[in-house]
């Protein structure tokens, strides 16, 4: 049984009726028709929440809309049709992203139900689990939750304290929280709605520990009361996502039948013996976690959709709102005509495009890996690294820029009815859940180091010396997208003088590749020393390089995202659209270079003149793109009716008078 | 009648019982004893709000606590004792800041009532207004509000649409909102509680416009009902500050007796003629606005107190929370031992100290200027510039770093009961109200340009050439604090080689002075061209330099803040405290240099080696300060009982189980 396979994404062939529509089709990428279908079939009333709701109202609304969407067939993609699935794995990401354009609570509630709860059943369970639990999960007949995080253990999943102990006398597992810090917490859906929890814990069979496994544990009866031995708490008020009922779960020796263990990667067989298709416990652990990668793909993508919505609201406001009169502008200058305002919004729009193309590529990789049973390990590792990096970069950027959007709308931006503060508050925790950003960037850096080492392994000493000498032009960097185009761009740039324009795309790529190569190889050298040390000193050496590690991950991701943008432009054939995408790509690339110009100057990778020219060119590009602002936000793809921003409709009108 | 005069702030003489207490006394500065009095006399139950309250609960709580505090004598500083005042002008800022350590809604409600409403009566009114309205305002018997912002006009106060028209037949003023965009909005206290509004509008007497004036307009009767002609709306749900009832006010030809105009700076006299002590309408406008400077001083200071609270919570959490095990750390590494975590919190703590010393200085300047009737114009202008700059810098920094604090506490940081999200949400709008940050930075830049021009005016051509030639060492920069010390530091730095340590304080100052000098003089040159152009072209030239203007303001403020830190250290005599303050000052200065190293490298102000050394030294300083973290946050001065963070008390314990 496999999920519906992907149809190979066809290159986008647009005869764009307008620039905005052309940009929309390009940025939607291979998923344009599915996104358009969602835009058509899902109404604003299905997905846009009144942000002033109380917590009980918000929770009720969110569950109700989740059920409603499931009836319409949304949220059910990525599972086989005979079990109630509708749509491909890639569509499941696309649907999540589209929900984020409506309401983030609804998207997260859907992500918990379908992605985490349903996904765990699908990915960690076997046919009995699929047949028994997947349909009711997809139809939201059985609300479920995903009990991984504990009070004492957030990022460090391998050291969870919850135990799942096999009792051979009764042929059951006993699920138990041995300490207060073992209680599950922040569990979405747990506080009110979940009937069944996927509970992660240490599997114990007889005298042996087999590491982290997951079991399906019923937590509430039909009437919604906690079952015996299960203590459920409510995390209560949060910084946002008020429609999601996060809660705590503690287990007091709760017994479940043996078959409730999600045992695809290991469990006790009929003869009472632990068996696993993966011998190495460490590999088993990472394989199990790896199957959950879709969550990260969704969170990163969703955060950027939230930002696109914020940018759309702020840009539309800035196109009409006037401020101080100035010579030649007696009625006041339109906000978006100020350079400072352009600087706030336009590079962020360019970055939203860049991340959008990268996210499409990531979704494609996920679909490829997920479509085939036992995808090769290297591809899976690449996918996980890309997902971790995109999640960390996207959520960081979205959080920062949503705040900029709020401030760009002044006092109006602070009014809940105008839609920005709720976006900001809801997206906040995206930086933390599905992997804390700092931890994820370290994961990316570790993979970079491992790739780096791999590229040296097997070289004999003579070759090693030769390779070291040519390292700058060497093979440490692997171009990830649109390889022939990028090879050609870089080759052209290398033939040109450094005094050329800062607008040469090959130069942009070269600069980011060169930086990555340098940063990663230096990091590898530093950490080699750490590996030779032992005990506390090895940690200390590693720790002294921690900022270097995080930096390596970021520079890698900035390069990969640029490549995705270039690949995306290659696939667009409408010349007008392409021209504007190129301007946006310039703005993205130069913004990255400007932000980090200290590094390039420090290492003589860039002259002072060039560095100054970058800033001037960014300002000029802002001016060039400003008249296209309206089309640029059309391309971001948020349906007008979903914006939920009162100020865009009422010119000067405020809330209904009351007194 | 004048307010209570300041006793000259004595240098702090500490025989510190502990490092934390020594730091506290130093950072409290001249206001240590008053701050300590507040810490003693105000209880957590007076100022710490339950952040899960609904809007109606929050509004009720906030009004009730405001009244309670007024009874205890807080919020009443800065007004004469015979009218119910208690405390000096500086104390009014200190009290506001201390309230921000409790709850920002309460602080803002107090700021609206006492600072804006009471302050307008005091600063813009004359003796009848003082005698009639100030006492009831201070005792919160008459809740008031401050009606400046309109839907159509936020930052651009001089173009407000509301009219205040003199009717000579009835000897009254008619207050009117001629269009929907003329309605007042976001007015704190307006939605529910205010009885009287200070309304700003265009004063019209006969055929003549006299520009912006303010009048006291009763808006509600004793029963709380809107008075005839007054339409009151409710801005409803906001991004934060749920305890403050922001609302809208529209006036339909509302008549008020002539004496209700706050006429200190202009109004119609007994013979029906407009009179003002200030002839020039432009100067009159800025003088009137200038009297409101205390609001900006409070908001900047308050935002940094909010950040200090966030840093205290996040640091205390990071001192106990453990994450992954590592070699030599079998129980997991304590969060604050990770370099990346130190990097998140320690430079921010250093910056909080830096801004704290600068804020104390600003408060002192306010007290000096406010204590004397008709302070000289140059001192007033300096005060306003300093206040505008501190407000913009502080609120920006606080917003950014509160988010870092939230994320540094992971999922726990997102739970409202742990105190960080409410701080973040409440402080958000500090970037906008009391002057939008972008507008305020422009105001600072304009003053820098004007100072720059002044320093050249009156020079004959020969001297001008000489002066230009020596500009680098010239007189464009005015050292603002601890002048002899700083002169000496810079002189020493200039005698040293550039290869010296990056820890020389004189070098820090020199770098920031040199940058400011360069940025401001270049800006002046660019804008001179703009002034020669006319119409749209002059705006376009100005606009092209807008990022340069904002940058000039920021670099100026960073330098002024460093000088304040140095002056603060000079006043501290306890050697242990002084040593730690010096480490913090190094960390602040190097953080500023690191962030902007692109600029210094671009202009060959710093070698690559030095630039790299800065990063390494910051990491080392983080390690040096890490063992002192507990004392550092004691010094930030937030009473333990006011932290309102559940996670600091319950190790592994969560919310009360319910299910």
Boltz contact constraints between the chains, C-beta under 6 A:
constraints:
  - contact:
      token1: [A, 52]
      token2: [B, 237]
      max_distance: 6.0
  - contact:
      token1: [A, 151]
      token2: [B, 652]
      max_distance: 6.0
  - contact:
      token1: [A, 151]
      token2: [B, 654]
      max_distance: 6.0
  - contact:
      token1: [A, 152]
      token2: [B, 652]
      max_distance: 6.0
  - contact:
      token1: [A, 154]
      token2: [B, 410]
      max_distance: 6.0
  - contact:
      token1: [A, 154]
      token2: [B, 411]
      max_distance: 6.0
  - contact:
      token1: [A, 156]
      token2: [B, 323]
      max_distance: 6.0
  - contact:
      token1: [A, 156]
      token2: [B, 324]
      max_distance: 6.0
  - contact:
      token1: [A, 180]
      token2: [B, 652]
      max_distance: 6.0
  - contact:
      token1: [A, 180]
      token2: [B, 653]
      max_distance: 6.0
  - contact:
      token1: [A, 181]
      token2: [B, 652]
      max_distance: 6.0
  - contact:
      token1: [A, 185]
      token2: [B, 654]
      max_distance: 6.0
  - contact:
      token1: [A, 186]
      token2: [B, 411]
      max_distance: 6.0
  - contact:
      token1: [A, 226]
      token2: [B, 659]
      max_distance: 6.0
  - contact:
      token1: [A, 231]
      token2: [B, 657]
      max_distance: 6.0
  - contact:
      token1: [A, 232]
      token2: [B, 659]
      max_distance: 6.0
  - contact:
      token1: [A, 233]
      token2: [B, 654]
      max_distance: 6.0
  - contact:
      token1: [A, 233]
      token2: [B, 655]
      max_distance: 6.0
  - contact:
      token1: [A, 233]
      token2: [B, 657]
      max_distance: 6.0
  - contact:
      token1: [A, 233]
      token2: [B, 658]
      max_distance: 6.0
  - contact:
      token1: [A, 234]
      token2: [B, 658]
      max_distance: 6.0
  - contact:
      token1: [A, 235]
      token2: [B, 415]
      max_distance: 6.0
  - contact:
      token1: [A, 236]
      token2: [B, 655]
      max_distance: 6.0
  - contact:
      token1: [A, 237]
      token2: [B, 52]
      max_distance: 6.0
  - contact:
      token1: [A, 237]
      token2: [B, 416]
      max_distance: 6.0
  - contact:
      token1: [A, 238]
      token2: [B, 414]
      max_distance: 6.0
  - contact:
      token1: [A, 238]
      token2: [B, 415]
      max_distance: 6.0
  - contact:
      token1: [A, 238]
      token2: [B, 416]
      max_distance: 6.0
  - contact:
      token1: [A, 239]
      token2: [B, 414]
      max_distance: 6.0
  - contact:
      token1: [A, 239]
      token2: [B, 421]
      max_distance: 6.0
  - contact:
      token1: [A, 248]
      token2: [B, 654]
      max_distance: 6.0
  - contact:
      token1: [A, 323]
      token2: [B, 156]
      max_distance: 6.0
  - contact:
      token1: [A, 324]
      token2: [B, 156]
      max_distance: 6.0
  - contact:
      token1: [A, 326]
      token2: [B, 539]
      max_distance: 6.0
  - contact:
      token1: [A, 327]
      token2: [B, 535]
      max_distance: 6.0
  - contact:
      token1: [A, 327]
      token2: [B, 538]
      max_distance: 6.0
  - contact:
      token1: [A, 327]
      token2: [B, 539]
      max_distance: 6.0
  - contact:
      token1: [A, 328]
      token2: [B, 535]
      max_distance: 6.0
  - contact:
      token1: [A, 328]
      token2: [B, 536]
      max_distance: 6.0
  - contact:
      token1: [A, 328]
      token2: [B, 539]
      max_distance: 6.0
  - contact:
      token1: [A, 339]
      token2: [B, 543]
      max_distance: 6.0
  - contact:
      token1: [A, 339]
      token2: [B, 546]
      max_distance: 6.0
  - contact:
      token1: [A, 339]
      token2: [B, 547]
      max_distance: 6.0
  - contact:
      token1: [A, 340]
      token2: [B, 438]
      max_distance: 6.0
  - contact:
      token1: [A, 340]
      token2: [B, 546]
      max_distance: 6.0
  - contact:
      token1: [A, 407]
      token2: [B, 431]
      max_distance: 6.0
  - contact:
      token1: [A, 410]
      token2: [B, 154]
      max_distance: 6.0
  - contact:
      token1: [A, 410]
      token2: [B, 432]
      max_distance: 6.0
  - contact:
      token1: [A, 410]
      token2: [B, 436]
      max_distance: 6.0
  - contact:
      token1: [A, 411]
      token2: [B, 154]
      max_distance: 6.0
  - contact:
      token1: [A, 411]
      token2: [B, 186]
      max_distance: 6.0
  - contact:
      token1: [A, 411]
      token2: [B, 432]
      max_distance: 6.0
  - contact:
      token1: [A, 414]
      token2: [B, 238]
      max_distance: 6.0
  - contact:
      token1: [A, 414]
      token2: [B, 239]
      max_distance: 6.0
  - contact:
      token1: [A, 414]
      token2: [B, 429]
      max_distance: 6.0
  - contact:
      token1: [A, 415]
      token2: [B, 235]
      max_distance: 6.0
  - contact:
      token1: [A, 415]
      token2: [B, 238]
      max_distance: 6.0
  - contact:
      token1: [A, 416]
      token2: [B, 237]
      max_distance: 6.0
  - contact:
      token1: [A, 416]
      token2: [B, 238]
      max_distance: 6.0
  - contact:
      token1: [A, 421]
      token2: [B, 239]
      max_distance: 6.0
  - contact:
      token1: [A, 429]
      token2: [B, 414]
      max_distance: 6.0
  - contact:
      token1: [A, 431]
      token2: [B, 407]
      max_distance: 6.0
  - contact:
      token1: [A, 432]
      token2: [B, 410]
      max_distance: 6.0
  - contact:
      token1: [A, 432]
      token2: [B, 411]
      max_distance: 6.0
  - contact:
      token1: [A, 436]
      token2: [B, 410]
      max_distance: 6.0
  - contact:
      token1: [A, 438]
      token2: [B, 340]
      max_distance: 6.0
  - contact:
      token1: [A, 535]
      token2: [B, 327]
      max_distance: 6.0
  - contact:
      token1: [A, 535]
      token2: [B, 328]
      max_distance: 6.0
  - contact:
      token1: [A, 536]
      token2: [B, 328]
      max_distance: 6.0
  - contact:
      token1: [A, 538]
      token2: [B, 327]
      max_distance: 6.0
  - contact:
      token1: [A, 539]
      token2: [B, 326]
      max_distance: 6.0
  - contact:
      token1: [A, 539]
      token2: [B, 327]
      max_distance: 6.0
  - contact:
      token1: [A, 539]
      token2: [B, 328]
      max_distance: 6.0
  - contact:
      token1: [A, 543]
      token2: [B, 339]
      max_distance: 6.0
  - contact:
      token1: [A, 546]
      token2: [B, 339]
      max_distance: 6.0
  - contact:
      token1: [A, 546]
      token2: [B, 340]
      max_distance: 6.0
  - contact:
      token1: [A, 547]
      token2: [B, 339]
      max_distance: 6.0
  - contact:
      token1: [A, 597]
      token2: [B, 598]
      max_distance: 6.0
  - contact:
      token1: [A, 598]
      token2: [B, 597]
      max_distance: 6.0
  - contact:
      token1: [A, 598]
      token2: [B, 598]
      max_distance: 6.0
  - contact:
      token1: [A, 601]
      token2: [B, 601]
      max_distance: 6.0
  - contact:
      token1: [A, 602]
      token2: [B, 608]
      max_distance: 6.0
  - contact:
      token1: [A, 602]
      token2: [B, 611]
      max_distance: 6.0
  - contact:
      token1: [A, 608]
      token2: [B, 602]
      max_distance: 6.0
  - contact:
      token1: [A, 611]
      token2: [B, 602]
      max_distance: 6.0
  - contact:
      token1: [A, 652]
      token2: [B, 151]
      max_distance: 6.0
  - contact:
      token1: [A, 652]
      token2: [B, 152]
      max_distance: 6.0
  - contact:
      token1: [A, 652]
      token2: [B, 180]
      max_distance: 6.0
  - contact:
      token1: [A, 652]
      token2: [B, 181]
      max_distance: 6.0
  - contact:
      token1: [A, 653]
      token2: [B, 180]
      max_distance: 6.0
  - contact:
      token1: [A, 654]
      token2: [B, 151]
      max_distance: 6.0
  - contact:
      token1: [A, 654]
      token2: [B, 185]
      max_distance: 6.0
  - contact:
      token1: [A, 654]
      token2: [B, 233]
      max_distance: 6.0
  - contact:
      token1: [A, 654]
      token2: [B, 248]
      max_distance: 6.0
  - contact:
      token1: [A, 655]
      token2: [B, 233]
      max_distance: 6.0
  - contact:
      token1: [A, 655]
      token2: [B, 236]
      max_distance: 6.0
  - contact:
      token1: [A, 657]
      token2: [B, 231]
      max_distance: 6.0
  - contact:
      token1: [A, 657]
      token2: [B, 233]
      max_distance: 6.0
  - contact:
      token1: [A, 658]
      token2: [B, 233]
      max_distance: 6.0
  - contact:
      token1: [A, 658]
      token2: [B, 234]
      max_distance: 6.0
  - contact:
      token1: [A, 659]
      token2: [B, 226]
      max_distance: 6.0
  - contact:
      token1: [A, 659]
      token2: [B, 232]
      max_distance: 6.0
